[in-house]
Amino acid sequence: MEHRASSVSITTLNKDFKKVRNHLVALAELDLENAIALRDRLLATKTANTSRRVLAQLNACCKWAVERAILESNPFEGMTSKIKVAKSEADEIDPFDRAEIGAIVRGFETDRYFKHYTPFVKFLFMTGCRTSEAISLQWKHVSNDLSTILFEEAVVDGHRKGPKTRKRKFPSDEKLRELLLSLRSENPIPDSPVFVSPRGKLIDAHNFLNRAWKSVLLKQGIRYRYQYQTRHTFITHCIEKNIPIPQIARWVGNSARIILEHYAGVIEKYQVPSIL
């Protein structure tokens, strides 16, 4: 952890590494000579995904130790590739249709407790940005004429850091400009967030998901999906509008290859054109 501290984010140190450390404490009686037993104990007591993550960090640690002649060999090398991880519900692409989008927006607009989040929800649907990118957005990232938005930061668990992928500019259409204009004060402070909680603080993604998002979808009678599906919804609708994949990739900060791989099911719905 000391070696990686200068090269990973504070979130990785405080969240991911801490989780791995806690798992290792529970396995303290197993040493490196019993790597197979350690793997088996993890798989017997943890999910395949958790086991894979712990073993990946152990593999990286032992590889580092071998390079520095602390260990003669790495007993965890290649171990993670043999563990199959089922796709989680959060990873599944299950977009909302237009009727559901409208119902969700109306649900927030009319909700006594959560209507404050309506612009935030609209923005997520309209840009397909990551939740952490919307939370981190400050007025300095929005052009004076509201025509472009710069995604170059993210906020995860209250910590501000660089984006998951390269920074990118997103073009605003008329409706998005109207939304931003409704939120902007006459002289906005450049470092002030565009979206805030009802108390004027940074939005807590977990709190928003577990309280506001779940509540509104339940009241609207909409089948529950994670809020991150707003991103999948945007990308899917772009594909259905025949927007070129490379252009969509530039808008959302993915590679064209990733979009082709993950959204192949949407693309396969198209009919082969009649040429002759």
Backbone hydrogen bonds in HBPLUS format (Angstrom, degrees):
<---DONOR---> <-ACCEPTOR-->    atom                        ^
c    i                          cat <-CA-CA->   ^        H-A-AA   ^      H-
h    n   atom  resd res      DA  || num        DHA   H-A  angle D-A-AA Bond
n    s   type  num  typ     dist DA aas  dist angle  dist       angle   num
A0005-ALA N   A0001-MET O   2.98 MM   4  5.87 125.4  2.29 141.2 153.8     1
A0007-SER N   A0004-ARG O   2.91 MM   3  5.36 156.2  1.97 118.4 126.3     2
A0008-VAL N   A0004-ARG O   3.17 MM   4  6.15 124.4  2.49 164.6 179.6     3
A0013-LEU N   A0009-SER O   3.15 MM   4  6.53 159.6  2.20 149.9 155.2     4
A0014-ASN N   A0010-ILE O   2.91 MM   4  6.01 170.1  1.92 150.4 153.3     5
A0015-LYS N   A0011-THR O   2.75 MM   4  5.52 146.1  1.87 145.6 154.2     6
A0017-PHE N   A0012-THR O   2.88 MM   5  6.16 170.3  1.89 175.6 177.7     7
A0019-LYS N   A0015-LYS O   3.12 MM   4  6.26 153.0  2.20 143.6 150.0     8
A0020-VAL N   A0016-ASP O   3.17 MM   4  6.51 161.6  2.21 150.7 155.0     9
A0021-ARG N   A0017-PHE O   2.91 MM   4  6.13 160.2  1.95 149.2 155.0    10
A0022-ASN N   A0018-LYS O   2.94 MM   4  6.20 155.1  2.01 147.6 153.9    11
A0023-HIS N   A0019-LYS O   3.06 MM   4  6.38 153.8  2.13 149.0 155.9    12
A0024-LEU N   A0020-VAL O   2.97 MM   4  6.28 152.8  2.05 150.1 157.9    13
A0025-VAL N   A0021-ARG O   3.00 MM   4  6.29 147.8  2.10 148.6 156.9    14
A0027-LEU N   A0024-LEU O   2.93 MM   3  4.90 140.6  2.08  96.8 109.3    15
A0028-ALA N   A0025-VAL O   3.33 MM   3  5.02 154.5  2.40 108.6 105.9    16
A0030-LEU N   A0027-LEU O   2.96 MM   3  5.76 168.0  1.97 128.6 132.6    17
A0034-ASN N   A0031-ASP O   2.91 MM   3  5.51 157.8  1.96 116.3 123.8    18
A0038-LEU N   A0034-ASN O   2.91 MM   4  6.21 151.2  2.00 151.7 160.8    19
A0039-ARG N   A0035-ALA O   2.93 MM   4  6.21 157.6  1.99 147.3 152.7    20
A0040-ASP N   A0036-ILE O   2.92 MM   4  6.18 162.6  1.95 149.1 153.9    21
A0041-ARG N   A0037-ALA O   2.88 MM   4  6.06 152.9  1.95 145.1 152.4    22
A0042-LEU N   A0038-LEU O   2.99 MM   4  6.24 157.9  2.04 148.6 154.3    23
A0043-LEU N   A0039-ARG O   2.95 MM   4  6.24 166.1  1.97 155.4 158.7    24
A0044-ALA N   A0040-ASP O   2.95 MM   4  6.07 137.9  2.13 139.4 150.6    25
A0045-THR N   A0041-ARG O   3.10 MM   4  6.22 134.2  2.32 142.0 152.5    26
A0045-THR N   A0042-LEU O   3.17 MM   3  5.32 135.5  2.38  99.2 111.0    27
A0046-LYS N   A0042-LEU O   2.68 MM   4  5.43 145.5  1.80 159.1 164.7    28
A0051-SER N   A0047-THR O   2.93 MM   4  6.13 168.7  1.94 155.5 159.1    29
A0052-ARG N   A0048-ALA O   2.93 MM   4  6.01 156.6  1.99 144.1 150.6    30
A0053-ARG N   A0049-ASN O   3.05 MM   4  6.29 154.2  2.12 146.3 152.8    31
A0054-VAL N   A0050-THR O   3.01 MM   4  6.28 163.6  2.04 156.7 160.4    32
A0055-LEU N   A0051-SER O   2.96 MM   4  6.12 168.5  1.97 153.4 156.9    33
A0056-ALA N   A0052-ARG O   2.90 MM   4  6.01 144.7  2.03 141.5 151.3    34
A0057-GLN N   A0053-ARG O   3.18 MM   4  6.47 153.7  2.26 145.0 150.4    35
A0058-LEU N   A0054-VAL O   2.98 MM   4  6.30 154.4  2.05 148.5 156.5    36
A0059-ASN N   A0055-LEU O   2.84 MM   4  5.97 152.7  1.91 144.1 151.5    37
A0060-ALA N   A0056-ALA O   3.03 MM   4  6.28 156.5  2.09 142.1 148.0    38
A0061-CYS N   A0057-GLN O   2.86 MM   4  6.06 155.3  1.93 145.4 152.7    39
A0062-CYS N   A0058-LEU O   2.91 MM   4  6.09 165.0  1.94 150.9 154.2    40
A0063-LYS N   A0059-ASN O   2.92 MM   4  6.03 150.5  2.01 145.6 154.1    41
A0064-TRP N   A0060-ALA O   3.04 MM   4  6.19 156.2  2.10 142.7 148.7    42
A0065-ALA N   A0061-CYS O   2.97 MM   4  6.29 148.8  2.07 141.2 150.5    43
A0066-VAL N   A0062-CYS O   2.89 MM   4  6.10 149.9  1.98 146.1 153.1    44
A0067-GLU N   A0063-LYS O   3.10 MM   4  6.34 159.9  2.14 148.1 152.8    45
A0068-ARG N   A0065-ALA O   3.25 MM   3  5.18 134.5  2.47  92.2 104.3    46
A0070-ILE N   A0065-ALA O   2.78 MM   5  4.94 156.0  1.84 161.2 155.2    47
A0071-LEU N   A0065-ALA O   3.34 MM   6  5.49 151.8  2.43 105.8 106.8    48
A0069-ALA N   A0066-VAL O   3.03 MM   3  4.94 164.5  2.05 109.4 110.9    49
A0077-GLU N   A0074-ASN O   3.39 MM   3  5.70 171.6  2.40 113.6 115.4    50
A0079-MET N   A0076-PHE O   3.14 MM   3  5.41 165.7  2.16 129.9 130.4    51
A0082-LYS N   A0079-MET O   3.29 MM   3  5.82 157.8  2.34 111.5 117.6    52
A0083-ILE N   A0080-THR O   3.05 MM   3  5.41 166.4  2.07 114.6 118.9    53
A0091-ASP N   A0088-SER O   3.05 MM   3  5.31 138.6  2.23 102.4 113.6    54
A0092-GLU N   A0089-GLU O   3.32 MM   3  5.34 145.1  2.45  97.9 107.3    55
A0101-ILE N   A0097-ASP O   2.93 MM   4  6.24 158.4  1.98 156.1 162.9    56
A0102-GLY N   A0098-ARG O   3.00 MM   4  6.21 167.8  2.02 151.3 153.9    57
A0103-ALA N   A0099-ALA O   3.01 MM   4  6.21 154.9  2.07 143.1 150.2    58
A0104-ILE N   A0100-GLU O   2.86 MM   4  6.07 156.5  1.92 152.1 158.0    59
A0105-VAL N   A0101-ILE O   3.01 MM   4  6.26 168.2  2.02 156.6 159.2    60
A0106-ARG N   A0102-GLY O   2.96 MM   4  6.12 166.1  1.98 149.6 153.9    61
A0107-GLY N   A0103-ALA O   2.81 MM   4  5.89 144.9  1.93 138.7 149.4    62
A0108-PHE N   A0104-ILE O   3.02 MM   4  6.38 151.4  2.11 150.2 156.1    63
A0109-GLU N   A0105-VAL O   2.92 MM   4  6.17 162.1  1.95 151.9 157.6    64
A0110-THR N   A0106-ARG O   3.03 MM   4  6.13 146.0  2.15 146.6 153.1    65
A0111-ASP N   A0108-PHE O   3.32 MM   3  5.15 153.0  2.40  97.6 105.4    66
A0117-TYR N   A0114-PHE O   3.03 MM   3  5.81 157.4  2.09 122.4 127.3    67
A0118-THR N   A0115-LYS O   3.07 MM   3  5.43 169.2  2.08 117.5 119.9    68
A0121-VAL N   A0117-TYR O   2.98 MM   4  6.26 159.6  2.02 162.3 168.6    69
A0122-LYS N   A0118-THR O   2.96 MM   4  6.19 164.9  1.98 158.2 162.3    70
A0123-PHE N   A0119-PRO O   2.92 MM   4  6.04 158.2  1.97 145.7 151.7    71
A0124-LEU N   A0120-PHE O   3.09 MM   4  6.36 152.9  2.16 145.5 152.0    72
A0125-PHE N   A0121-VAL O   3.17 MM   4  6.47 161.2  2.21 152.0 156.0    73
A0126-MET N   A0122-LYS O   2.87 MM   4  6.04 153.8  1.94 151.1 159.4    74
A0127-THR N   A0123-PHE O   3.04 MM   4  6.01 137.8  2.22 147.9 154.8    75
A0128-GLY N   A0124-LEU O   3.05 MM   4  5.56 150.0  2.14 138.0 145.3    76
A0133-GLU N   A0130-ARG O   2.98 MM   3  5.19 130.2  2.24 102.2 115.8    77
A0134-ALA N   A0130-ARG O   3.13 MM   4  6.54 153.6  2.20 155.5 162.5    78
A0135-ILE N   A0131-THR O   3.03 MM   4  6.29 161.5  2.06 154.9 160.1    79
A0136-SER N   A0132-SER O   3.18 MM   4  6.19 147.5  2.29 132.1 140.1    80
A0155-VAL N   A0132-SER O   3.08 MM  23  4.97 153.8  2.15 116.8 122.8    81
A0137-LEU N   A0134-ALA O   3.33 MM   3  5.24 145.3  2.46  95.9 105.5    82
A0194-VAL N   A0137-LEU O   2.91 MM  57  5.85 162.8  1.94 143.3 144.4    83
A0141-HIS N   A0138-GLN O   2.86 MM   3  5.50 157.8  1.91 117.9 125.4    84
A0139-TRP N   A0192-SER O   3.15 MM  53  6.21 151.9  2.23 166.8 170.4    85
A0142-VAL N   A0139-TRP O   3.12 MM   3  5.24 163.7  2.15 106.4 111.3    86
A0140-LYS N   A0190-PRO O   2.90 MM  50  4.42 137.3  2.09 144.5 131.0    87
A0150-LEU N   A0141-HIS O   2.77 MM   9  4.96 158.1  1.82 148.6 155.4    88
A0143-SER N   A0148-THR O   3.08 MM   5  5.58 171.5  2.08 158.7 161.1    89
A0146-LEU N   A0143-SER O   2.85 MM   3  4.96 158.2  1.90 111.3 117.2    90
A0172-SER N   A0147-SER O   2.78 MM  25  4.95 171.0  1.79 137.4 136.5    91
A0149-ILE N   A0170-PHE O   2.84 MM  21  5.03 150.6  1.93 142.4 152.3    92
A0170-PHE N   A0149-ILE O   2.72 MM  21  5.03 155.5  1.78 148.5 156.9    93
A0151-PHE N   A0168-ARG O   2.86 MM  17  5.41 163.4  1.89 171.2 171.0    94
A0168-ARG N   A0151-PHE O   3.05 MM  17  5.41 152.0  2.13 139.0 146.8    95
A0154-ALA N   A0161-LYS O   2.82 MM   7  5.40 149.3  1.92 152.1 152.9    96
A0161-LYS N   A0154-ALA O   2.79 MM   7  5.40 159.2  1.84 161.8 167.8    97
A0156-VAL N   A0159-HIS O   2.91 MM   3  5.28 155.5  1.97 150.4 147.5    98
A0159-HIS N   A0156-VAL O   2.98 MM   3  5.28 166.1  2.00 115.6 119.3    99
A0177-ARG N   A0173-ASP O   2.95 MM   4  6.19 157.5  2.01 156.0 162.8   100
A0178-GLU N   A0174-GLU O   2.98 MM   4  6.22 153.7  2.05 146.0 153.3   101
A0179-LEU N   A0175-LYS O   3.01 MM   4  6.25 150.9  2.09 141.4 149.1   102
A0180-LEU N   A0176-LEU O   2.99 MM   4  6.27 164.1  2.02 152.2 155.3   103
A0181-LEU N   A0177-ARG O   2.86 MM   4  6.01 156.6  1.92 148.1 155.3   104
A0182-SER N   A0178-GLU O   3.04 MM   4  6.21 146.6  2.16 142.2 149.9   105
A0183-LEU N   A0180-LEU O   3.06 MM   3  5.22 142.5  2.21 100.4 111.5   106
A0184-ARG N   A0180-LEU O   2.99 MM   4  6.17 136.8  2.18 148.2 160.6   107
A0192-SER N   A0189-ILE O   2.94 MM   3  5.32 164.5  1.97 120.6 125.2   108
A0197-SER N   A0201-LYS O   2.71 MM   4  5.19 161.2  1.74 148.5 155.2   109
A0200-GLY N   A0197-SER O   2.83 MM   3  5.12 163.7  1.85 120.5 122.2   110
A0208-PHE N   A0204-ASP O   2.88 MM   4  6.08 163.5  1.91 160.8 166.0   111
A0209-LEU N   A0205-ALA O   2.98 MM   4  6.12 159.6  2.02 144.9 150.3   112
A0210-ASN N   A0206-HIS O   2.96 MM   4  6.07 172.5  1.97 152.9 155.0   113
A0211-ARG N   A0207-ASN O   2.94 MM   4  5.81 144.8  2.07 144.6 152.4   114
A0213-TRP N   A0208-PHE O   2.87 MM   5  6.13 170.5  1.87 163.7 167.0   115
A0214-LYS N   A0209-LEU O   3.23 MM   5  6.28 148.0  2.33 148.4 155.1   116
A0215-SER N   A0211-ARG O   3.22 MM   4  5.94 151.5  2.30 133.8 142.2   117
A0216-VAL N   A0212-ALA O   2.99 MM   4  6.14 168.0  2.00 159.8 162.1   118
A0217-LEU N   A0213-TRP O   3.10 MM   4  6.26 172.8  2.11 156.8 159.0   119
A0218-LEU N   A0214-LYS O   3.06 MM   4  6.11 156.5  2.12 144.5 151.2   120
A0219-LYS N   A0215-SER O   3.01 MM   4  6.23 161.7  2.05 150.0 154.8   121
A0220-GLN N   A0216-VAL O   2.96 MM   4  6.12 146.2  2.07 147.7 157.1   122
A0222-ILE N   A0217-LEU O   2.98 MM   5  5.16 162.5  2.01 156.4 155.8   123
A0221-GLY N   A0218-LEU O   3.15 MM   3  5.15 154.7  2.22 100.2 107.9   124
A0229-GLN N   A0226-TYR O   2.98 MM   3  5.81 165.6  2.00 122.3 126.9   125
A0230-THR N   A0227-GLN O   2.95 MM   3  5.95 169.7  1.96 128.9 131.0   126
A0231-ARG N   A0228-TYR O   3.03 MM   3  5.71 142.8  2.18 116.1 123.4   127
A0233-THR N   A0229-GLN O   2.75 MM   4  5.88 150.2  1.84 145.9 154.6   128
A0234-PHE N   A0230-THR O   3.11 MM   4  6.32 158.9  2.15 142.6 146.7   129
A0235-ILE N   A0231-ARG O   3.10 MM   4  6.41 170.4  2.11 157.5 159.1   130
A0236-THR N   A0232-HIS O   2.90 MM   4  5.98 163.0  1.93 148.0 153.4   131
A0237-HIS N   A0233-THR O   2.94 MM   4  6.08 163.8  1.96 152.8 157.0   132
A0238-CYS N   A0234-PHE O   2.99 MM   4  6.20 150.0  2.08 147.0 155.4   133
A0239-ILE N   A0235-ILE O   3.01 MM   4  6.31 156.7  2.07 150.0 155.8   134
A0240-GLU N   A0236-THR O   2.95 MM   4  6.25 158.2  2.00 149.2 155.4   135
A0241-LYS N   A0237-HIS O   3.03 MM   4  6.22 129.6  2.29 135.4 147.9   136
A0241-LYS N   A0238-CYS O   3.10 MM   3  5.05 132.4  2.33  93.4 106.7   137
A0243-ILE N   A0238-CYS O   3.16 MM   5  5.60 167.7  2.18 158.5 154.8   138
A0242-ASN N   A0239-ILE O   2.93 MM   3  5.11 156.8  1.98 112.1 115.6   139
A0247-GLN N   A0244-PRO O   3.01 MM   3  5.39 123.9  2.34 107.4 121.5   140
A0248-ILE N   A0244-PRO O   3.09 MM   4  6.49 159.0  2.13 155.3 161.7   141
A0249-ALA N   A0245-ILE O   2.90 MM   4  6.12 162.2  1.93 157.4 162.6   142
A0250-ARG N   A0246-PRO O   3.07 MM   4  6.32 148.9  2.17 140.2 147.4   143
A0251-TRP N   A0247-GLN O   3.06 MM   4  6.37 151.9  2.14 147.5 155.1   144
A0252-VAL N   A0248-ILE O   3.03 MM   4  6.30 158.0  2.08 158.2 162.9   145
A0253-GLY N   A0249-ALA O   2.92 MM   4  5.71 126.1  2.22 142.4 153.1   146
A0254-ASN N   A0249-ALA O   3.10 MM   5  4.81 153.6  2.17 134.4 139.8   147
A0259-ILE N   A0255-SER O   3.20 MM   4  6.57 162.6  2.23 153.3 157.3   148
A0260-LEU N   A0256-ALA O   2.94 MM   4  6.16 160.7  1.98 150.5 156.1   149
A0261-GLU N   A0257-ARG O   2.92 MM   4  6.13 154.8  1.99 149.0 155.9   150
A0262-HIS N   A0258-ILE O   2.88 MM   4  6.00 169.7  1.89 156.5 159.0   151
A0263-TYR N   A0259-ILE O   2.87 MM   4  5.55 151.4  1.95 144.8 151.6   152
A0266-VAL N   A0263-TYR O   3.06 MM   3  5.47 133.6  2.29 107.4 118.7   153
A0267-ILE N   A0263-TYR O   3.20 MM   4  6.57 162.4  2.23 152.0 156.7   154
A0268-GLU N   A0264-ALA O   2.84 MM   4  5.99 150.3  1.93 152.5 160.1   155
A0269-LYS N   A0266-VAL O   3.16 MM   3  5.59 158.6  2.21 109.7 116.2   156
A0270-TYR N   A0267-ILE O   3.21 MM   3  5.99 167.7  2.23 120.3 123.7   157
